[in-house]
Amino acid sequence: MPTVANSCPSRFGFSLMEAVVAMSIVAFASSVLLLGVEATLESVEEQQEITIADGLARQMLDEIQGHSWVDPALRSNPYQVSLSASPDELLGPGRSQFDDTDDYNNYTATPPVHIDGEDLAATDTSGDTLPEAFRPRSDFLSNWRLTVEVAYLSETDHSAQVADHSPTNYRALICRVYRRNRDNTWREIVERTRVISYIPAHG
């Protein structure tokens, strides 16, 4: 009995068109995946920046709040009309000569440093040198900046600043932390504010 030849021979592999379509699908899926990974990495980096900046700001605010309202030599007149450090208080090292909250007004540090001027990355909150295993690299904070503003606030509206020549019993401690961009401009990461008050003695 004669055999009938198969007019449609068996196919092995893909045609050129099928291969192009498959590669296009893989390329599209890969690009979507990479975009997702990039967005995740950017989000993680942003959160790391906020965490570092928030820690720097809160540490500075704690330091300021630990000082007296007024210079001990001026206790008889606590309502200063100029919030700033005196020339001798600026001699340092660091902020070691600051003895009251108004000394911190207009303070700027690039990079942020400990109260005695030592590198923050190398010391703990007490100023003691950290063990080498716990120290970040020496330039860890080199692209960071910290600024402080101290201002009087309205007696009735603690969100409103008033001029230094109109002192009140309330002050705002405002700490801002910035990070340097690649083009050398500065980008504000966080701003933290605390309100402190002076309670006059009655006697």
N, C-alpha and C positions, 0 to 999 in steps of 0.2 A: 504494500500500500504506500503510495507516494506521500512524503512528508511535505507539509506546507511551511514555507519559510516565514518567519516572523518579520513583518514589514516595519515594526517599531523596535529596534534593538534596545536592550537594557541600557540605562544611563547611569553613569558613575560620576559623583562630584556635583558641583554647582555650575550653573551658567555664569557668564560674566555679569549679567544684569542682577542675578540673585546675590552674587558676591558683593556688588556695589551697594545694593540695598541693605545687606546685612552689616557692612562696614559703616554705612551711614547711621544705622540704628545704634550700633555700639558707640560711635563717635558722639552722637547726641546724648546718649545715656551717660557717657563719661563726663561730658561737659556739665551736665546737670549735677552730677555727683561732685565734681570739683568745685562748682559754685557753692554747693551746700557746705563743703568742707571749709572753703575760704570764709564764708559767712560765720561759721562756727568759730574758726580761729580768731576772727576779728572781734567777735563777741567776748571770747575768753580774754583776749588782750585788753579789751576795754574794761572788763570787770577787774582784771589785775591792776590796771592803772587806778581805778576808783578805790580799790582796797588800799593800795599804797598811799595814795593822796589823802584818803580819809584818816589813815593812821597817823600820818605826818601832821595833819591839821589838828586832830584831837590831842595829840601829844603836846603840841605847842599851846593849845588852849588850856590844858591842864597845868602846864608850867606857868602861864600868865596868871591863872586864877589862884595859884599858890602864893602869889605876891600880895603885898599890902595895897590898899586902894591908893595911898598917897605916900610920898617919900617920908620916911620917919622923921626927917628934919623939918617937915612942913605940917606936922599933925595939927598944929594950931589953926591952920588954914587949909582944909582938905579940898576946897573948891578951886583948883588950879584953872587958870584961863589959857594955859598953853600945854597941850598934851604932847610931850616929847622927852627924849632922854637928854640929860645935860652933857656937855662936852666930855667931862671926866668919866661919865658912865659909858660913853661910847668907846673908851680906850680899850675895853675888853680885858682879856681875850674873850671872844664870842660875846655872849650876853651875861657874862659872870658879874658885871657891875650893875646890872639892872636890879633895882630893889623895890619897884612899885609898878603897877599895871600900865601907867601912862608912858613908861619908858619904851614900851613896845610899839608905840604908834609910829607908823611909816617904816617899820623894820622890814628888811628884805635880805634873804640869804639864797645864794646860788652857788653850790647846791645847799640844801638844808643841812645844818650842823647842830651838834649838841650844844648845850648851854655854855660850855667852856671852849667852844670853837672846834672841838674834835669832830672828825668824820663820823656821821651818824651810823654809817654802815659798819663801823669798826667797834662801836661801843653799845652797851645796853642803856636802859633808861636811867641808871645810876651813874653813868659815865665810865663804868669799868670796861676794860678791853675784853671783847668777846673772844672765846677760843677760836683758833683758826678755822676749825671745821664748821663753825656757825657763821662765819663772816662771808657776806657776798663779795663779789669782785670790787676792787677799790673804786671803780668809776660807776658803780651801780646807780648813784643818785646825781651823777654829773649833769644830766639834762633835766633836772628838776629845779623848781624855784618855789620859795615860800614867802608870802608877804603877810603883814599884819597891819590892821587899822584899828585904832581905839578911838571911839567917839562918844560924846555925850548924847543921851536920848531924852526925848520929851518926857516930862513927869507923867503926862496923861496918855501918851501914845508911844509905847516902847518900840514901835517900828519906825519912828521918825527921828532922824538925827537933828541935833541943834548945834549951833556954832560953839567953839571952845570958849568964847567970851561970855557965853550964857550957861555956865555949869549947872548941872542938876545932880540928883542922887543916883542916877542910872548911867551906866556905860555899856556900849556894845563892844565886844571883842570879836573882830572879823578876821578870819584866817582864810587865805586863798592859796591854793596849790596849783602850779602850772607845770606843763611838760613841753620841752622844746620839740618843734616839728623838724622835719628834714630840711626845710628851707630857712631854718633859724628863727622862725616866728614862734611865739609862745601861745599855747592853748591851755585855757583854764580847765582843770579837771574837777575840782570841788571848791565850794565855798561853805565854810562852817561858821556859825555865829553863836555867841553866848551873851546873855545879858547879865550883868552883875550890878549890885546896888551897894550904896553906902548908907549905913544906918547911923545917923548922928547920935552921939551920947547925950543922954538926958540926966541932969543932975541939979 
